[in-house]
Amino acid sequence: MALPACHCEVCLSSLDQKIAALLRGSGLTLSVAESCSGGLIAKRITDIPGSSGYFLFGAVTYANSSKERVLGVPLELLETHGAVSSEVASAMAEGVRKLSGSDLGIATTGIAGPDGGTPEKPVGTVFIAIASADGCSVFQHLFNGDRDAIREATSEAALELLSGTLLP
């Protein structure tokens, strides 16, 4: 016996529309700090009409100096762990959330390539963090493909993780 299909707005929509519906329904606000995704998450969120009701702030903090100055990522954290690390992703997500006053902060940092990879952190290594007042969760991914594919996969994964965070 098959279960009846859900026909609510959340289940019938694209991922971007699902995020919009979940944020609207929850009353939560969101800000993003992006490095390797280069603003794709903010673009996807703001492509949905009405996003000004829940999206407060977006920053592309590509350089370490921007992570430090804009988001308050400690220099010693960058020097000790490197920009592409769970520690820096977490500090970025917490920093953007505090800077903007949003309920949720998402951050991405990674190596989109084609250069910059190492044996320990190859091209495609990405850390995605989601911060709230309850704490911060960081997820590590290794994506394949060229620079654009890695950036697209990063934005998709970040929104999937956000969706999972918002679902009851």
C-alpha positions in Angstrom: 0.0 0.0 0.0 1.5 3.3 -1.1 1.4 6.3 1.2 -0.5 9.3 -0.2 1.7 11.9 -1.8 2.1 15.2 -0.1 0.9 18.2 -2.1 2.0 21.0 0.2 4.0 24.0 -1.0 7.3 22.6 0.5 7.0 19.2 -1.2 6.0 20.4 -4.6 8.6 23.1 -5.1 12.2 23.3 -6.2 14.9 23.3 -3.5 15.2 27.1 -3.7 11.5 27.5 -3.4 11.4 24.9 -0.6 14.0 27.0 1.4 11.9 30.1 0.9 8.7 28.4 2.1 10.5 26.9 5.1 12.1 30.2 6.1 8.8 32.1 5.6 7.0 29.5 7.6 9.5 29.4 10.5 9.9 33.1 10.7 13.7 32.6 10.8 16.2 34.9 9.1 19.3 33.9 7.1 22.7 35.3 6.2 25.5 33.8 4.2 29.3 34.1 4.0 30.7 32.5 0.9 34.2 31.9 -0.2 34.5 29.1 -2.8 30.8 29.4 -3.9 31.4 33.0 -4.8 27.9 34.3 -4.1 25.9 31.5 -5.7 24.0 30.7 -2.5 22.9 34.3 -2.0 21.9 34.5 -5.7 19.8 31.4 -5.5 18.1 32.7 -2.3 17.4 36.2 -3.7 16.2 34.8 -7.0 12.9 34.0 -5.1 10.5 36.9 -4.8 9.9 37.9 -1.2 13.4 36.9 -0.1 13.8 40.2 1.7 11.5 38.9 4.3 14.0 36.3 5.5 17.4 37.0 3.8 19.4 39.7 5.7 22.9 39.7 4.5 25.4 38.1 2.1 29.2 38.4 1.9 31.7 36.9 -0.5 34.8 36.8 1.7 37.2 35.2 -0.7 40.4 36.6 0.7 41.7 35.7 4.2 41.8 39.4 5.0 38.1 39.7 4.3 37.3 36.7 6.5 39.2 38.3 9.3 38.0 41.9 8.8 34.4 41.4 7.8 33.5 38.2 9.7 35.9 38.4 12.6 37.7 35.1 11.9 40.7 35.2 14.1 44.0 35.4 12.2 45.5 32.7 14.3 42.7 30.3 13.2 43.5 31.0 9.6 47.2 30.5 10.1 46.8 27.4 12.2 44.1 25.5 10.2 44.1 27.3 6.9 41.1 29.0 5.2 39.8 25.6 4.0 39.0 24.0 7.3 36.1 23.1 9.5 37.3 25.6 12.1 37.3 28.5 9.7 33.9 27.5 8.2 32.4 27.5 11.7 33.9 30.9 12.5 32.6 32.3 9.2 29.1 31.0 9.9 29.1 32.3 13.4 30.6 35.6 12.3 28.0 36.3 9.6 25.2 35.4 11.9 26.4 37.7 14.6 27.3 40.5 12.1 23.9 40.5 10.5 21.8 39.6 13.5 20.2 36.7 11.6 18.9 33.5 13.2 20.9 31.3 10.9 24.3 31.7 9.2 25.7 29.6 6.4 29.3 29.6 5.3 31.3 27.9 2.6 35.0 27.6 2.2 36.8 25.2 -0.2 39.1 24.6 -3.1 37.2 25.0 -6.4 40.3 24.6 -8.6 41.8 24.0 -11.0 44.8 24.8 -8.8 45.3 25.1 -5.1 44.8 21.5 -4.0 47.2 19.4 -1.9 47.2 15.7 -1.1 45.6 16.5 2.3 43.0 18.9 0.7 42.6 18.1 -2.9 40.6 20.3 -5.4 36.9 19.8 -4.6 37.4 19.8 -0.8 34.6 22.0 0.7 33.5 22.8 4.2 29.9 24.0 4.8 28.8 25.4 8.2 25.4 26.2 9.5 25.2 28.3 12.7 22.3 29.1 14.9 21.9 30.2 18.5 22.0 26.5 19.4 25.5 26.0 17.9 27.2 25.3 14.7 27.4 22.2 12.5 30.1 21.7 9.9 30.0 19.3 6.9 33.0 18.3 4.8 32.5 17.3 1.1 34.8 16.3 -1.7 33.2 17.3 -5.0 34.3 16.3 -8.5 34.4 18.3 -11.7 35.6 21.6 -13.0 35.5 24.9 -11.1 31.9 25.7 -12.0 30.7 22.1 -11.2 32.3 22.3 -7.7 30.8 25.8 -7.1 27.4 24.6 -8.2 27.7 21.4 -6.1 28.7 23.5 -3.1 25.6 25.8 -3.4 23.3 22.8 -3.9 24.8 20.9 -0.9 24.5 24.0 1.3 20.9 24.5 0.5 20.2 20.8 1.0 21.8 21.0 4.5 19.8 24.2 5.2 16.6 22.4 4.2 17.4 19.5 6.5 18.0 22.0 9.3 14.7 23.7 8.8 12.5 20.6 8.4 10.8 19.6 11.7 
